Amino acid sequence: MSEEFSVEIISPENLIIKTNTREVIIPSYEGEMGILKDHIHLITFLRPGIIKIVSDKNRNFFVEEGTVEFSNNNLLILTSTVREVSDLNNSMLESLLSEAERRINSDEISDKEKYLLSYKISTLKNISQ
């Protein structure tokens, strides 16, 4: 019996990925969350981080926000800010990082924005290593 379930990542422009996998790790507000086949029903929000799709060919996606629903062994991730990590070159990473660092040092942003930017900066620094 297969231990796989379906995962889809969808942006407003297109379907990013639709595949079967053994495990997905998502960056939620509750912390990193691993999802396996037959996980309980789940609806949550994403914070900046890496979505890890674990299968024969592992794939990682940088995401800044989004919603997640898991039901009946179908994982649906909706986000407008997703990029496959392998597609991020050094200049893109530097640009995203410098903009996030500029914004986090602004006096005109809320604590929530600072919280999200801190995760974004940490994730981008980990990717660039």
N, C-alpha and C positions, 0 to 999 in steps of 0.2 A: 504494500500500500504506500502510495506517495506521501511524502511529508511536505509537499509543496503547496503553495497557495498563490493566488493571483495578486499582482501589484500593478497599479497604474499611477503615473505621475502626469498630471494634466495642467497646462498653463492656459491662459486665455487665448493664446495664438494657436496652440497645437497640442497633440499628444506627445509627450516627451518619451515615455517608455511604457510598454505594456508587456509584461512577462510573467512567468511563474518563477518562484523562488522559495528557498527554505527558510530564510530569515531576513527581516528588514529592521534596521536600527534607526530610529528617528530622534531628532532633537526637539523634545517637547518642553513646555514650561515646567513640567513636573520633573524633568531630567531626561537623560537618554533612556529610551524605551525600546526594548527588543520585542519584536512581534514574530511569533511562530504560528504554524498551522493550528487552528482551533482556539486561538486567543479569544478571550471574552470580547463582546461587542465594545467598541471604543469610538469615542469622538473626542478629539483634542485639537489644540493649536500648536503650530510649530514656532520655535524661536530660531534665531540664526544658528546654523550648524551644518553638519554633514548627514545626509541620508545615505545609509550604507545598505546596498542590496547584496545579500550574500547568496551566491549560487555558483555554478561552474565557472562563470565569468563574473567576478565581483565588480560592482560599479558603485561609484561614489558621486553624490550630487551636493553642491553647495546650495543652500536655501536660506533665505532671510525671513520668510514668513509663510503661512499657509494653514490649511485645515486638513485634518486626517480623519478618515472614517474606516473602521474595520468591522465587517459584518459578513457572516457566512463565508469565511475564508476568501474574502475580497478586500484588499486594501486600496483605498482611493485617497490620493494626495492631490490637493488642489493648491496651486501656488503660482504667483506671477513673477517670482524671483528665483528661478532655478537654473543652475548651470552645471554641466558635468565637470567634475574636478579636472579630468584629463584635458578639457578644452580651455582651461584657464592658463594663460601664459603669464610670464613674469610682469609684463607691463600692465596687464589687466589687474593682476593681484596688487601691484603697487598703487595703481590708480584707486581701486576700491578701498585699500587700506588707508591711503593718505586722506581720502574724503571722509572716511569714518572717523579717523583720528582728529581731523579738523572739526567735525561736527560734535564729537564727544567733549571737546574743550570749550564749546560755546556755552555761554551763560543763558542762552535762550531756549534750551531744550529741557523737557521734563525728566523726572527720575526714571520713568518707564523707558523713554528713549535712550537714556544713558545705560540702563540695564541691557537693552537690546543691542546697542552699539558695542558694549563691552564683549558680548558673546560674538558679535560679528568680527571684531578686531582679533579676538583670541583664535577664532576659526581660521581667518585669513592668514594669521601668522603661522599656524600649524600647517596649513596647506603649502605655504611658501618655503618651509624647511626641507 
